[in-house]
Amino acid sequence: MRRYNKRDLSIQVRKNIRKYRLIRGYTLQELADLTSLTHGYVRDLECLSIDKTPTLETIGKFADALEIDIRQLFDNINEDN
């Protein structure tokens, strides 16, 4: 059975936010505008060297802005992507 921890899930979600932002062709600022978050927050969230863990409410904002099911942000990412 796989164990999940907060750090691994946070990184997974953050990688997926970036993946879907790029698929949609949004800039950091466009995604910030769509989520009512700041450009700096979105930028820092995508920078995995900065320790940020978005709340579930914030993850929901990203899912809505990216027009995806929130569960997609928790999908595993192949390291090659």
HTML snippet that shows the backbone in 3Dmol.js (N, CA, C, O; Angstrom):
<script src="https://3Dmol.org/build/3Dmol-min.js"></script>
<div id="view" style="width:600px;height:400px;position:relative"></div>
<script>
const pdb = `
ATOM      1  N   MET A   1       0.839  -1.183   0.000  1.00  0.00           N
ATOM      2  CA  MET A   1       0.000   0.000   0.000  1.00  0.00           C
ATOM      3  C   MET A   1       0.886   1.249   0.000  1.00  0.00           C
ATOM      4  O   MET A   1       1.843   1.346   0.769  1.00  0.00           O
ATOM      5  N   ARG A   2       0.559   2.180  -0.855  1.00  0.00           N
ATOM      6  CA  ARG A   2       1.340   3.409  -0.962  1.00  0.00           C
ATOM      7  C   ARG A   2       0.955   4.381   0.143  1.00  0.00           C
ATOM      8  O   ARG A   2      -0.225   4.571   0.440  1.00  0.00           O
ATOM      9  N   ARG A   3       1.950   4.983   0.737  1.00  0.00           N
ATOM     10  CA  ARG A   3       1.735   6.008   1.764  1.00  0.00           C
ATOM     11  C   ARG A   3       1.915   7.386   1.108  1.00  0.00           C
ATOM     12  O   ARG A   3       2.832   7.603   0.315  1.00  0.00           O
ATOM     13  N   TYR A   4       1.041   8.277   1.453  1.00  0.00           N
ATOM     14  CA  TYR A   4       1.121   9.644   0.947  1.00  0.00           C
ATOM     15  C   TYR A   4       1.566  10.554   2.073  1.00  0.00           C
ATOM     16  O   TYR A   4       1.151  10.391   3.221  1.00  0.00           O
ATOM     17  N   ASN A   5       2.407  11.507   1.740  1.00  0.00           N
ATOM     18  CA  ASN A   5       2.752  12.506   2.741  1.00  0.00           C
ATOM     19  C   ASN A   5       2.517  13.889   2.146  1.00  0.00           C
ATOM     20  O   ASN A   5       2.443  14.054   0.928  1.00  0.00           O
ATOM     21  N   LYS A   6       2.404  14.855   3.008  1.00  0.00           N
ATOM     22  CA  LYS A   6       2.042  16.219   2.610  1.00  0.00           C
ATOM     23  C   LYS A   6       3.011  16.784   1.582  1.00  0.00           C
ATOM     24  O   LYS A   6       2.584  17.396   0.603  1.00  0.00           O
ATOM     25  N   ARG A   7       4.300  16.589   1.789  1.00  0.00           N
ATOM     26  CA  ARG A   7       5.303  17.150   0.886  1.00  0.00           C
ATOM     27  C   ARG A   7       5.195  16.551  -0.514  1.00  0.00           C
ATOM     28  O   ARG A   7       5.211  17.281  -1.505  1.00  0.00           O
ATOM     29  N   ASP A   8       5.087  15.230  -0.598  1.00  0.00           N
ATOM     30  CA  ASP A   8       4.989  14.577  -1.910  1.00  0.00           C
ATOM     31  C   ASP A   8       3.718  14.986  -2.650  1.00  0.00           C
ATOM     32  O   ASP A   8       3.749  15.240  -3.855  1.00  0.00           O
ATOM     33  N   LEU A   9       2.602  15.049  -1.927  1.00  0.00           N
ATOM     34  CA  LEU A   9       1.349  15.462  -2.569  1.00  0.00           C
ATOM     35  C   LEU A   9       1.421  16.912  -3.036  1.00  0.00           C
ATOM     36  O   LEU A   9       0.927  17.254  -4.110  1.00  0.00           O
ATOM     37  N   SER A  10       2.035  17.751  -2.226  1.00  0.00           N
ATOM     38  CA  SER A  10       2.175  19.160  -2.599  1.00  0.00           C
ATOM     39  C   SER A  10       2.989  19.294  -3.881  1.00  0.00           C
ATOM     40  O   SER A  10       2.605  20.038  -4.784  1.00  0.00           O
ATOM     41  N   ILE A  11       4.088  18.595  -3.966  1.00  0.00           N
ATOM     42  CA  ILE A  11       4.928  18.665  -5.163  1.00  0.00           C
ATOM     43  C   ILE A  11       4.169  18.138  -6.374  1.00  0.00           C
ATOM     44  O   ILE A  11       4.245  18.717  -7.458  1.00  0.00           O
ATOM     45  N   GLN A  12       3.451  17.057  -6.196  1.00  0.00           N
ATOM     46  CA  GLN A  12       2.675  16.477  -7.285  1.00  0.00           C
ATOM     47  C   GLN A  12       1.646  17.479  -7.804  1.00  0.00           C
ATOM     48  O   GLN A  12       1.521  17.673  -9.013  1.00  0.00           O
ATOM     49  N   VAL A  13       0.917  18.109  -6.902  1.00  0.00           N
ATOM     50  CA  VAL A  13      -0.094  19.096  -7.285  1.00  0.00           C
ATOM     51  C   VAL A  13       0.568  20.275  -7.993  1.00  0.00           C
ATOM     52  O   VAL A  13       0.073  20.743  -9.019  1.00  0.00           O
ATOM     53  N   ARG A  14       1.668  20.747  -7.456  1.00  0.00           N
ATOM     54  CA  ARG A  14       2.349  21.906  -8.026  1.00  0.00           C
ATOM     55  C   ARG A  14       2.878  21.619  -9.432  1.00  0.00           C
ATOM     56  O   ARG A  14       2.814  22.478 -10.312  1.00  0.00           O
ATOM     57  N   LYS A  15       3.398  20.414  -9.638  1.00  0.00           N
ATOM     58  CA  LYS A  15       3.852  20.030 -10.979  1.00  0.00           C
ATOM     59  C   LYS A  15       2.681  19.973 -11.951  1.00  0.00           C
ATOM     60  O   LYS A  15       2.800  20.376 -13.108  1.00  0.00           O
ATOM     61  N   ASN A  16       1.557  19.471 -11.472  1.00  0.00           N
ATOM     62  CA  ASN A  16       0.381  19.387 -12.335  1.00  0.00           C
ATOM     63  C   ASN A  16      -0.190  20.767 -12.665  1.00  0.00           C
ATOM     64  O   ASN A  16      -0.666  20.991 -13.778  1.00  0.00           O
ATOM     65  N   ILE A  17      -0.144  21.683 -11.714  1.00  0.00           N
ATOM     66  CA  ILE A  17      -0.602  23.042 -12.001  1.00  0.00           C
ATOM     67  C   ILE A  17       0.218  23.617 -13.144  1.00  0.00           C
ATOM     68  O   ILE A  17      -0.336  24.193 -14.080  1.00  0.00           O
ATOM     69  N   ARG A  18       1.518  23.465 -13.072  1.00  0.00           N
ATOM     70  CA  ARG A  18       2.397  23.967 -14.139  1.00  0.00           C
ATOM     71  C   ARG A  18       2.104  23.262 -15.458  1.00  0.00           C
ATOM     72  O   ARG A  18       2.016  23.904 -16.505  1.00  0.00           O
ATOM     73  N   LYS A  19       1.953  21.935 -15.407  1.00  0.00           N
ATOM     74  CA  LYS A  19       1.673  21.155 -16.622  1.00  0.00           C
ATOM     75  C   LYS A  19       0.407  21.654 -17.316  1.00  0.00           C
ATOM     76  O   LYS A  19       0.418  21.911 -18.519  1.00  0.00           O
ATOM     77  N   TYR A  20      -0.675  21.790 -16.563  1.00  0.00           N
ATOM     78  CA  TYR A  20      -1.932  22.214 -17.174  1.00  0.00           C
ATOM     79  C   TYR A  20      -1.917  23.689 -17.560  1.00  0.00           C
ATOM     80  O   TYR A  20      -2.593  24.082 -18.511  1.00  0.00           O
ATOM     81  N   ARG A  21      -1.165  24.505 -16.844  1.00  0.00           N
ATOM     82  CA  ARG A  21      -1.020  25.918 -17.249  1.00  0.00           C
ATOM     83  C   ARG A  21      -0.361  25.983 -18.615  1.00  0.00           C
ATOM     84  O   ARG A  21      -0.807  26.726 -19.490  1.00  0.00           O
ATOM     85  N   LEU A  22       0.701  25.206 -18.801  1.00  0.00           N
ATOM     86  CA  LEU A  22       1.410  25.199 -20.087  1.00  0.00           C
ATOM     87  C   LEU A  22       0.542  24.604 -21.193  1.00  0.00           C
ATOM     88  O   LEU A  22       0.569  25.090 -22.324  1.00  0.00           O
ATOM     89  N   ILE A  23      -0.220  23.571 -20.886  1.00  0.00           N
ATOM     90  CA  ILE A  23      -1.137  22.984 -21.886  1.00  0.00           C
ATOM     91  C   ILE A  23      -2.143  24.029 -22.348  1.00  0.00           C
ATOM     92  O   ILE A  23      -2.446  24.119 -23.537  1.00  0.00           O
ATOM     93  N   ARG A  24      -2.657  24.811 -21.420  1.00  0.00           N
ATOM     94  CA  ARG A  24      -3.628  25.864 -21.754  1.00  0.00           C
ATOM     95  C   ARG A  24      -2.972  27.085 -22.410  1.00  0.00           C
ATOM     96  O   ARG A  24      -3.651  27.921 -23.006  1.00  0.00           O
ATOM     97  N   GLY A  25      -1.665  27.172 -22.294  1.00  0.00           N
ATOM     98  CA  GLY A  25      -0.960  28.304 -22.878  1.00  0.00           C
ATOM     99  C   GLY A  25      -1.064  29.579 -22.055  1.00  0.00           C
ATOM    100  O   GLY A  25      -0.892  30.678 -22.583  1.00  0.00           O
ATOM    101  N   TYR A  26      -1.343  29.437 -20.769  1.00  0.00           N
ATOM    102  CA  TYR A  26      -1.456  30.599 -19.888  1.00  0.00           C
ATOM    103  C   TYR A  26      -0.082  31.023 -19.380  1.00  0.00           C
ATOM    104  O   TYR A  26       0.785  30.189 -19.118  1.00  0.00           O
ATOM    105  N   THR A  27       0.095  32.311 -19.249  1.00  0.00           N
ATOM    106  CA  THR A  27       1.263  32.830 -18.554  1.00  0.00           C
ATOM    107  C   THR A  27       0.986  32.740 -17.054  1.00  0.00           C
ATOM    108  O   THR A  27      -0.141  32.481 -16.632  1.00  0.00           O
ATOM    109  N   LEU A  28       2.025  32.957 -16.262  1.00  0.00           N
ATOM    110  CA  LEU A  28       1.831  32.987 -14.811  1.00  0.00           C
ATOM    111  C   LEU A  28       0.817  34.061 -14.425  1.00  0.00           C
ATOM    112  O   LEU A  28      -0.039  33.840 -13.569  1.00  0.00           O
ATOM    113  N   GLN A  29       0.924  35.229 -15.067  1.00  0.00           N
ATOM    114  CA  GLN A  29       0.015  36.329 -14.743  1.00  0.00           C
ATOM    115  C   GLN A  29      -1.419  35.995 -15.128  1.00  0.00           C
ATOM    116  O   GLN A  29      -2.345  36.313 -14.382  1.00  0.00           O
ATOM    117  N   GLU A  30      -1.617  35.366 -16.271  1.00  0.00           N
ATOM    118  CA  GLU A  30      -2.974  34.992 -16.681  1.00  0.00           C
ATOM    119  C   GLU A  30      -3.598  34.016 -15.687  1.00  0.00           C
ATOM    120  O   GLU A  30      -4.766  34.156 -15.325  1.00  0.00           O
ATOM    121  N   LEU A  31      -2.825  33.035 -15.250  1.00  0.00           N
ATOM    122  CA  LEU A  31      -3.346  32.086 -14.272  1.00  0.00           C
ATOM    123  C   LEU A  31      -3.608  32.780 -12.932  1.00  0.00           C
ATOM    124  O   LEU A  31      -4.595  32.487 -12.258  1.00  0.00           O
ATOM    125  N   ALA A  32      -2.735  33.682 -12.561  1.00  0.00           N
ATOM    126  CA  ALA A  32      -2.950  34.453 -11.324  1.00  0.00           C
ATOM    127  C   ALA A  32      -4.257  35.237 -11.418  1.00  0.00           C
ATOM    128  O   ALA A  32      -5.043  35.254 -10.470  1.00  0.00           O
ATOM    129  N   ASP A  33      -4.488  35.876 -12.545  1.00  0.00           N
ATOM    130  CA  ASP A  33      -5.722  36.650 -12.731  1.00  0.00           C
ATOM    131  C   ASP A  33      -6.958  35.753 -12.655  1.00  0.00           C
ATOM    132  O   ASP A  33      -7.961  36.122 -12.044  1.00  0.00           O
ATOM    133  N   LEU A  34      -6.880  34.582 -13.273  1.00  0.00           N
ATOM    134  CA  LEU A  34      -8.017  33.660 -13.280  1.00  0.00           C
ATOM    135  C   LEU A  34      -8.323  33.084 -11.903  1.00  0.00           C
ATOM    136  O   LEU A  34      -9.465  32.717 -11.626  1.00  0.00           O
ATOM    137  N   THR A  35      -7.328  33.002 -11.048  1.00  0.00           N
ATOM    138  CA  THR A  35      -7.509  32.433  -9.713  1.00  0.00           C
ATOM    139  C   THR A  35      -7.660  33.494  -8.625  1.00  0.00           C
ATOM    140  O   THR A  35      -7.922  33.162  -7.469  1.00  0.00           O
ATOM    141  N   SER A  36      -7.497  34.756  -8.985  1.00  0.00           N
ATOM    142  CA  SER A  36      -7.508  35.864  -8.021  1.00  0.00           C
ATOM    143  C   SER A  36      -6.373  35.735  -7.006  1.00  0.00           C
ATOM    144  O   SER A  36      -6.492  36.178  -5.863  1.00  0.00           O
ATOM    145  N   LEU A  37      -5.270  35.121  -7.442  1.00  0.00           N
ATOM    146  CA  LEU A  37      -4.062  35.025  -6.625  1.00  0.00           C
ATOM    147  C   LEU A  37      -3.018  35.960  -7.221  1.00  0.00           C
ATOM    148  O   LEU A  37      -3.194  36.458  -8.333  1.00  0.00           O
ATOM    149  N   THR A  38      -1.955  36.196  -6.507  1.00  0.00           N
ATOM    150  CA  THR A  38      -0.924  37.086  -7.033  1.00  0.00           C
ATOM    151  C   THR A  38       0.019  36.335  -7.965  1.00  0.00           C
ATOM    152  O   THR A  38       0.177  35.116  -7.884  1.00  0.00           O
ATOM    153  N   HIS A  39       0.634  37.101  -8.846  1.00  0.00           N
ATOM    154  CA  HIS A  39       1.638  36.539  -9.752  1.00  0.00           C
ATOM    155  C   HIS A  39       2.751  35.889  -8.946  1.00  0.00           C
ATOM    156  O   HIS A  39       3.204  34.795  -9.282  1.00  0.00           O
ATOM    157  N   GLY A  40       3.190  36.547  -7.895  1.00  0.00           N
ATOM    158  CA  GLY A  40       4.270  36.025  -7.058  1.00  0.00           C
ATOM    159  C   GLY A  40       3.913  34.702  -6.407  1.00  0.00           C
ATOM    160  O   GLY A  40       4.758  33.814  -6.298  1.00  0.00           O
ATOM    161  N   TYR A  41       2.664  34.564  -5.973  1.00  0.00           N
ATOM    162  CA  TYR A  41       2.247  33.307  -5.344  1.00  0.00           C
ATOM    163  C   TYR A  41       2.279  32.167  -6.361  1.00  0.00           C
ATOM    164  O   TYR A  41       2.798  31.089  -6.073  1.00  0.00           O
ATOM    165  N   VAL A  42       1.728  32.405  -7.541  1.00  0.00           N
ATOM    166  CA  VAL A  42       1.702  31.361  -8.577  1.00  0.00           C
ATOM    167  C   VAL A  42       3.126  31.003  -8.992  1.00  0.00           C
ATOM    168  O   VAL A  42       3.453  29.828  -9.156  1.00  0.00           O
ATOM    169  N   ARG A  43       3.958  32.005  -9.158  1.00  0.00           N
ATOM    170  CA  ARG A  43       5.364  31.773  -9.518  1.00  0.00           C
ATOM    171  C   ARG A  43       6.063  30.939  -8.450  1.00  0.00           C
ATOM    172  O   ARG A  43       6.730  29.953  -8.762  1.00  0.00           O
ATOM    173  N   ASP A  44       5.907  31.338  -7.198  1.00  0.00           N
ATOM    174  CA  ASP A  44       6.552  30.611  -6.106  1.00  0.00           C
ATOM    175  C   ASP A  44       6.007  29.189  -5.976  1.00  0.00           C
ATOM    176  O   ASP A  44       6.749  28.267  -5.635  1.00  0.00           O
ATOM    177  N   LEU A  45       4.719  29.011  -6.246  1.00  0.00           N
ATOM    178  CA  LEU A  45       4.120  27.687  -6.160  1.00  0.00           C
ATOM    179  C   LEU A  45       4.744  26.743  -7.182  1.00  0.00           C
ATOM    180  O   LEU A  45       4.988  25.574  -6.883  1.00  0.00           O
ATOM    181  N   GLU A  46       5.000  27.243  -8.376  1.00  0.00           N
ATOM    182  CA  GLU A  46       5.591  26.410  -9.425  1.00  0.00           C
ATOM    183  C   GLU A  46       7.088  26.183  -9.221  1.00  0.00           C
ATOM    184  O   GLU A  46       7.654  25.253  -9.795  1.00  0.00           O
ATOM    185  N   CYS A  47       7.725  27.012  -8.419  1.00  0.00           N
ATOM    186  CA  CYS A  47       9.155  26.855  -8.136  1.00  0.00           C
ATOM    187  C   CYS A  47       9.300  25.840  -6.997  1.00  0.00           C
ATOM    188  O   CYS A  47       9.070  26.160  -5.831  1.00  0.00           O
ATOM    189  N   LEU A  48       9.681  24.627  -7.356  1.00  0.00           N
ATOM    190  CA  LEU A  48       9.684  23.539  -6.373  1.00  0.00           C
ATOM    191  C   LEU A  48      10.756  23.689  -5.303  1.00  0.00           C
ATOM    192  O   LEU A  48      10.719  22.986  -4.292  1.00  0.00           O
ATOM    193  N   SER A  49      11.701  24.584  -5.506  1.00  0.00           N
ATOM    194  CA  SER A  49      12.723  24.792  -4.476  1.00  0.00           C
ATOM    195  C   SER A  49      12.196  25.659  -3.326  1.00  0.00           C
ATOM    196  O   SER A  49      12.835  25.760  -2.279  1.00  0.00           O
ATOM    197  N   ILE A  50      11.040  26.276  -3.523  1.00  0.00           N
ATOM    198  CA  ILE A  50      10.395  27.068  -2.480  1.00  0.00           C
ATOM    199  C   ILE A  50       9.333  26.189  -1.830  1.00  0.00           C
ATOM    200  O   ILE A  50       8.531  25.564  -2.524  1.00  0.00           O
ATOM    201  N   ASP A  51       9.328  26.141  -0.512  1.00  0.00           N
ATOM    202  CA  ASP A  51       8.396  25.276   0.210  1.00  0.00           C
ATOM    203  C   ASP A  51       7.041  25.963   0.351  1.00  0.00           C
ATOM    204  O   ASP A  51       6.843  26.810   1.222  1.00  0.00           O
ATOM    205  N   LYS A  52       6.123  25.582  -0.517  1.00  0.00           N
ATOM    206  CA  LYS A  52       4.753  26.104  -0.469  1.00  0.00           C
ATOM    207  C   LYS A  52       3.794  24.935  -0.588  1.00  0.00           C
ATOM    208  O   LYS A  52       3.994  24.042  -1.412  1.00  0.00           O
ATOM    209  N   THR A  53       2.760  24.937   0.227  1.00  0.00           N
ATOM    210  CA  THR A  53       1.725  23.926   0.140  1.00  0.00           C
ATOM    211  C   THR A  53       0.382  24.633   0.005  1.00  0.00           C
ATOM    212  O   THR A  53      -0.080  25.272   0.950  1.00  0.00           O
ATOM    213  N   PRO A  54      -0.247  24.526  -1.160  1.00  0.00           N
ATOM    214  CA  PRO A  54      -1.534  25.205  -1.347  1.00  0.00           C
ATOM    215  C   PRO A  54      -2.643  24.524  -0.544  1.00  0.00           C
ATOM    216  O   PRO A  54      -2.622  23.311  -0.335  1.00  0.00           O
ATOM    217  N   THR A  55      -3.602  25.320  -0.101  1.00  0.00           N
ATOM    218  CA  THR A  55      -4.759  24.769   0.598  1.00  0.00           C
ATOM    219  C   THR A  55      -5.660  24.078  -0.414  1.00  0.00           C
ATOM    220  O   THR A  55      -5.521  24.284  -1.619  1.00  0.00           O
ATOM    221  N   LEU A  56      -6.566  23.276   0.067  1.00  0.00           N
ATOM    222  CA  LEU A  56      -7.508  22.598  -0.816  1.00  0.00           C
ATOM    223  C   LEU A  56      -8.370  23.616  -1.562  1.00  0.00           C
ATOM    224  O   LEU A  56      -8.694  23.416  -2.733  1.00  0.00           O
ATOM    225  N   GLU A  57      -8.734  24.684  -0.901  1.00  0.00           N
ATOM    226  CA  GLU A  57      -9.507  25.743  -1.552  1.00  0.00           C
ATOM    227  C   GLU A  57      -8.716  26.349  -2.716  1.00  0.00           C
ATOM    228  O   GLU A  57      -9.272  26.598  -3.786  1.00  0.00           O
ATOM    229  N   THR A  58      -7.425  26.582  -2.505  1.00  0.00           N
ATOM    230  CA  THR A  58      -6.577  27.142  -3.551  1.00  0.00           C
ATOM    231  C   THR A  58      -6.413  26.151  -4.708  1.00  0.00           C
ATOM    232  O   THR A  58      -6.423  26.549  -5.873  1.00  0.00           O
ATOM    233  N   ILE A  59      -6.264  24.882  -4.391  1.00  0.00           N
ATOM    234  CA  ILE A  59      -6.163  23.862  -5.436  1.00  0.00           C
ATOM    235  C   ILE A  59      -7.448  23.862  -6.265  1.00  0.00           C
ATOM    236  O   ILE A  59      -7.407  23.702  -7.485  1.00  0.00           O
ATOM    237  N   GLY A  60      -8.579  24.041  -5.600  1.00  0.00           N
ATOM    238  CA  GLY A  60      -9.857  24.138  -6.308  1.00  0.00           C
ATOM    239  C   GLY A  60      -9.909  25.334  -7.248  1.00  0.00           C
ATOM    240  O   GLY A  60     -10.461  25.236  -8.344  1.00  0.00           O
ATOM    241  N   LYS A  61      -9.340  26.459  -6.832  1.00  0.00           N
ATOM    242  CA  LYS A  61      -9.280  27.642  -7.703  1.00  0.00           C
ATOM    243  C   LYS A  61      -8.474  27.344  -8.959  1.00  0.00           C
ATOM    244  O   LYS A  61      -8.852  27.744 -10.060  1.00  0.00           O
ATOM    245  N   PHE A  62      -7.354  26.635  -8.784  1.00  0.00           N
ATOM    246  CA  PHE A  62      -6.537  26.279  -9.941  1.00  0.00           C
ATOM    247  C   PHE A  62      -7.301  25.334 -10.868  1.00  0.00           C
ATOM    248  O   PHE A  62      -7.279  25.510 -12.087  1.00  0.00           O
ATOM    249  N   ALA A  63      -7.972  24.340 -10.302  1.00  0.00           N
ATOM    250  CA  ALA A  63      -8.732  23.400 -11.128  1.00  0.00           C
ATOM    251  C   ALA A  63      -9.806  24.140 -11.922  1.00  0.00           C
ATOM    252  O   ALA A  63      -9.980  23.880 -13.113  1.00  0.00           O
ATOM    253  N   ASP A  64     -10.520  25.047 -11.284  1.00  0.00           N
ATOM    254  CA  ASP A  64     -11.543  25.827 -11.978  1.00  0.00           C
ATOM    255  C   ASP A  64     -10.937  26.670 -13.092  1.00  0.00           C
ATOM    256  O   ASP A  64     -11.447  26.692 -14.212  1.00  0.00           O
ATOM    257  N   ALA A  65      -9.852  27.361 -12.781  1.00  0.00           N
ATOM    258  CA  ALA A  65      -9.209  28.234 -13.767  1.00  0.00           C
ATOM    259  C   ALA A  65      -8.663  27.444 -14.957  1.00  0.00           C
ATOM    260  O   ALA A  65      -8.688  27.916 -16.093  1.00  0.00           O
ATOM    261  N   LEU A  66      -8.175  26.249 -14.681  1.00  0.00           N
ATOM    262  CA  LEU A  66      -7.599  25.406 -15.731  1.00  0.00           C
ATOM    263  C   LEU A  66      -8.644  24.529 -16.413  1.00  0.00           C
ATOM    264  O   LEU A  66      -8.336  23.781 -17.341  1.00  0.00           O
ATOM    265  N   GLU A  67      -9.888  24.633 -15.939  1.00  0.00           N
ATOM    266  CA  GLU A  67     -11.023  23.894 -16.499  1.00  0.00           C
ATOM    267  C   GLU A  67     -10.773  22.388 -16.506  1.00  0.00           C
ATOM    268  O   GLU A  67     -10.971  21.707 -17.512  1.00  0.00           O
ATOM    269  N   ILE A  68     -10.330  21.892 -15.347  1.00  0.00           N
ATOM    270  CA  ILE A  68     -10.088  20.460 -15.176  1.00  0.00           C
ATOM    271  C   ILE A  68     -10.743  19.999 -13.882  1.00  0.00           C
ATOM    272  O   ILE A  68     -11.093  20.806 -13.021  1.00  0.00           O
ATOM    273  N   ASP A  69     -10.900  18.698 -13.766  1.00  0.00           N
ATOM    274  CA  ASP A  69     -11.392  18.114 -12.526  1.00  0.00           C
ATOM    275  C   ASP A  69     -10.275  18.214 -11.490  1.00  0.00           C
ATOM    276  O   ASP A  69      -9.114  17.957 -11.807  1.00  0.00           O
ATOM    277  N   ILE A  70     -10.606  18.576 -10.283  1.00  0.00           N
ATOM    278  CA  ILE A  70      -9.593  18.764  -9.233  1.00  0.00           C
ATOM    279  C   ILE A  70      -8.731  17.511  -9.054  1.00  0.00           C
ATOM    280  O   ILE A  70      -7.558  17.608  -8.694  1.00  0.00           O
ATOM    281  N   ARG A  71      -9.308  16.346  -9.303  1.00  0.00           N
ATOM    282  CA  ARG A  71      -8.555  15.097  -9.147  1.00  0.00           C
ATOM    283  C   ARG A  71      -7.365  15.016 -10.093  1.00  0.00           C
ATOM    284  O   ARG A  71      -6.379  14.343  -9.792  1.00  0.00           O
ATOM    285  N   GLN A  72      -7.447  15.692 -11.227  1.00  0.00           N
ATOM    286  CA  GLN A  72      -6.332  15.676 -12.183  1.00  0.00           C
ATOM    287  C   GLN A  72      -5.078  16.320 -11.605  1.00  0.00           C
ATOM    288  O   GLN A  72      -3.967  15.990 -12.018  1.00  0.00           O
ATOM    289  N   LEU A  73      -5.244  17.224 -10.664  1.00  0.00           N
ATOM    290  CA  LEU A  73      -4.087  17.873 -10.053  1.00  0.00           C
ATOM    291  C   LEU A  73      -3.356  16.942  -9.086  1.00  0.00           C
ATOM    292  O   LEU A  73      -2.234  17.229  -8.669  1.00  0.00           O
ATOM    293  N   PHE A  74      -3.994  15.830  -8.735  1.00  0.00           N
ATOM    294  CA  PHE A  74      -3.369  14.854  -7.842  1.00  0.00           C
ATOM    295  C   PHE A  74      -2.812  13.658  -8.601  1.00  0.00           C
ATOM    296  O   PHE A  74      -2.242  12.749  -7.998  1.00  0.00           O
ATOM    297  N   ASP A  75      -2.977  13.656  -9.938  1.00  0.00           N
ATOM    298  CA  ASP A  75      -2.456  12.537 -10.743  1.00  0.00           C
ATOM    299  C   ASP A  75      -0.941  12.501 -10.695  1.00  0.00           C
ATOM    300  O   ASP A  75      -0.285  13.539 -10.606  1.00  0.00           O
ATOM    301  N   ASN A  76      -0.387  11.288 -10.756  1.00  0.00           N
ATOM    302  CA  ASN A  76       1.068  11.141 -10.823  1.00  0.00           C
ATOM    303  C   ASN A  76       1.582  11.704 -12.123  1.00  0.00           C
ATOM    304  O   ASN A  76       0.932  11.615 -13.164  1.00  0.00           O
ATOM    305  N   ILE A  77       2.764  12.286 -12.044  1.00  0.00           N
ATOM    306  CA  ILE A  77       3.420  12.834 -13.222  1.00  0.00           C
ATOM    307  C   ILE A  77       4.665  12.020 -13.504  1.00  0.00           C
ATOM    308  O   ILE A  77       5.463  11.731 -12.612  1.00  0.00           O
ATOM    309  N   ASN A  78       4.807  11.663 -14.751  1.00  0.00           N
ATOM    310  CA  ASN A  78       6.034  10.998 -15.184  1.00  0.00           C
ATOM    311  C   ASN A  78       7.140  12.036 -15.153  1.00  0.00           C
ATOM    312  O   ASN A  78       6.963  13.140 -15.667  1.00  0.00           O
ATOM    313  N   GLU A  79       8.259  11.710 -14.571  1.00  0.00           N
ATOM    314  CA  GLU A  79       9.363  12.664 -14.431  1.00  0.00           C
ATOM    315  C   GLU A  79       9.876  13.177 -15.767  1.00  0.00           C
ATOM    316  O   GLU A  79      10.560  14.200 -15.803  1.00  0.00           O
ATOM    317  N   ASP A  80       9.567  12.497 -16.868  1.00  0.00           N
ATOM    318  CA  ASP A  80      10.000  12.949 -18.186  1.00  0.00           C
ATOM    319  C   ASP A  80       9.178  14.125 -18.684  1.00  0.00           C
ATOM    320  O   ASP A  80       9.605  14.834 -19.595  1.00  0.00           O
ATOM    321  N   ASN A  81       7.984  14.346 -18.091  1.00  0.00           N
ATOM    322  CA  ASN A  81       7.097  15.422 -18.553  1.00  0.00           C
ATOM    323  C   ASN A  81       7.556  16.759 -18.060  1.00  0.00           C
ATOM    324  O   ASN A  81       6.926  17.775 -18.355  1.00  0.00           O
TER     325      ASN A  81
END
`;
const viewer = $3Dmol.createViewer("view");
viewer.addModel(pdb, "pdb");
viewer.setStyle({}, {cartoon: {color: "spectrum"}});
viewer.zoomTo();
viewer.render();
</script>
